Amino acid sequence: MSESEQVPATQPQGDLDPPDRWPPTAVGAAAPSPAPQRRPTRVDPGAWRRRSAWTRGLDLVLDALDFAADRVAGVAGLR
């Protein structure tokens, strides 16, 4: 058998375009979707005043380190 005998004949109605796209099944709905539910947020305006001793101590340590770094930068002429 030769190659020309193995190739099927071309059909005249054969189209090389891709098939049409059909929309998905759930295109629309009769009722609108429900609004998202959100939990209420709790805002405590006095929370920044009631910091723990650990937080206040950490603030003091970081402030001291910042002050020392500023002094070192001033002496070294970096600022």
Sequence and secondary structure as in RCSB ss.txt:
>XXXX:A:sequence
MSESEQVPATQPQGDLDPPDRWPPTAVGAAAPSPAPQRRPTRVDPGAWRRRSAWTRGLDLVLDALDFAADRVAGV
AGLR
>XXXX:A:secstr
  HHHHS    TT   S       S    SS             TTTTTS  HHHHHHHHHHHHHHHHHHHHHHH
HT  
